[in-house]
């Protein structure tokens, strides 16, 4: 189970800089313009063997005084609702502002652990200035510099201590976990209800952790799996939220705790930016994928041509990963919902597929010999041997070559395509590693 840490605070206190520091990336958004890409503000952090997700809630507040506080209030309320630990960032250089006090008044009411983080503490003199933040009533401020990284180690140690149950759950690891994800109003609740239906007595709810992560066990008609943490199962919140940000926030935990993601797309609206954001989360977490075009009963001309056109549009938008099943269904009329479960089960089996080393070399080596990697700087690359890595969650293949550093991305994709042609890995990501022989 993955824990979530949210960074909150007013604009320009260094939330994105801290996000980049924790996730060891450089792509968090530092603009405070409305409508910035949401999925860029989500990343992974690893510290002392613990992996958790970090969310930068700031960066797209509308820049006008009357909406300012309202937008911040929404984001803070959302973060406190979904995260396990909240980092409240303040700026030592600018000191305490009305907006800081406004955010602190919301955070004091939450039951989640809140760490007050005084950023831009670049020297010892500035540490003394952090004393004014005791007025916020949120305990000792952690003095850090997100830019240089000083103080972030102690902060991370404290974050790890605050995680509930260390993210453990009591579900059976051998039973697949399917998550129904998608943007708001796409029919997630209806699909989940159609799955578990009236025969509630066969369904068991397992409350995994204190964080209210719920798994629903489904074991009828020859199926046995957990439905993970979907919007349809979890209690709806009273927060009046930014719907798009909320759907990504909810999706993060569902996706991370699942094996197969069932991504719902609204047939009446087609594929939208928010669908692609959630798709990129699924890819980043290397989860298997089944795309379900829901509300198919509302499409006026439902002939094969319309179906083909929509399928092509979806694959084009999600390229280069196009090897996943697409099902046209309706949760309301229960059209093809059984097929959704069958396909998700098949995709899960594909994820666990093992190819013997002998068979792999027999098929792939002649092919590599016929189409070798292009030579670089007058040197020829020879691939001598390949194998599938054992006991890895994602199908992963290693190709041993004399000059692995010269094998570029297009050739890796060529190898992946050839593997997919010969063995059924539909719906699953594949990792290709080139190693020194």
C-alpha positions, 0 to 999 in steps of 0.5 A: 500500500502506497502512502501519499504526502501532500505539499500545501501552502500559498503560491511562491513558497517553494512547493515545486522546488521541494517537490523536485527535491523529494522526487529527484526530478526537475519537471514540477511546474513552477508557474502559478497560471490556471489550467496547468497540466495536473499529472506533472505534480505527482511523483515518487520518493524513496527514503530509507527503503520506504517508497511513497507518493508526493503531490504538489497541490499548488501551481494553478491558483487563479491569480485574482484576490477574490478567488485566491483564498477560495482556490487554496482552501479547496486544494488544502481541503482536498489534500487533507482529505486524501493524503496521509501526511501533510507538509505545510510550507511557509517562507522564512524570507517573507515571514508570516502572511494572512494567507499562511494563517488562513491555511493554518486555520484549516489544517488545525482542524484536520486529524491528519499529521501536519508538519510545518516546514519553514523553507528558504532557511539558507543560513543560521540567521534565518533559522531564528526568524522561523520562530514567528511561525509558532503563532500558527499553532502547528508545532515546531517548524522544520527549517529546510532549504528546498533549493540546496537540500539542507534539512530535508533528510530530517524532514523525510525521517519524520515523514516516515515515522508518521505513516499509518501502519507502515502501509501494510494491508491484510489482503491475499497477495495471490488474488488480482486487484482490479481498479476502476479509474477515470475522470468524474461522471464517467460511470465508475460508480455505475460500473462497480455497482453493475459488477457487485450487483444485488448479490451483496452476500458474496462480496466482502469488504476488507478495510485494509488500513486506518487510511480507509482504503477498502478492497471489495472481494468479488468471487462469483461466476468463476472470478476471484479478485479485489476491486480496489479503492474506487470512487464508487466504493469509497465514501463521497466527500463533502469537499466542494472540490476541483473535480479534475484534480480530485479525480487524479488524486483519487486515482493515484492510490487506486492505481498504485494498489492495483494490478490491472486498471480498468480505465473508463472513457465516456463514449459521448465525450470521447477521449479528453486531456484528463483521460490521458493524465490518468493513462500517464499515471497508469503507465508511470506505475507500470500497471496493466490496462483495459480501456472501457468506453462506457455509455455506449448505449447513448451513442446514436450510430453504433455501427462497426465503422464508428467503433473502429474510428473511436478505437483508432482515435484512442490508440493514436492519443495513447501511442506509443503504447497501443497493445491494450484491449478496448471494450465498448460497454454500458454500465447502465444496460450491463452491455458487455460488462462480463466481457470487461471482467473476462478481459481484465482477468486475461490481461492479469494472466498475460502480466504473469506470463513466463517465457523459457530462456531456451524458447526466447533465444530460439525465437529472438536471436535469429531475428536480431541477427537479421535486423541487428542494432544500427552500428555506432561510431563504426562499432558493431553491436552484437546481442549474444543472449537473452532471458526473462527476469524471474519474479518481477511484477512487470514482464522484464527481458534482458538482452546481453550485448557487447556495447549496451550503451549504443543501443537506443530507444527505437531498437528497444521498441523494435524488440518489444514489438517482436516480443509482443508479436510472438507472445501474448502480453496484451495490456501489459507494459514490458521492460527491456534491459540491455546489459553488458554480456 
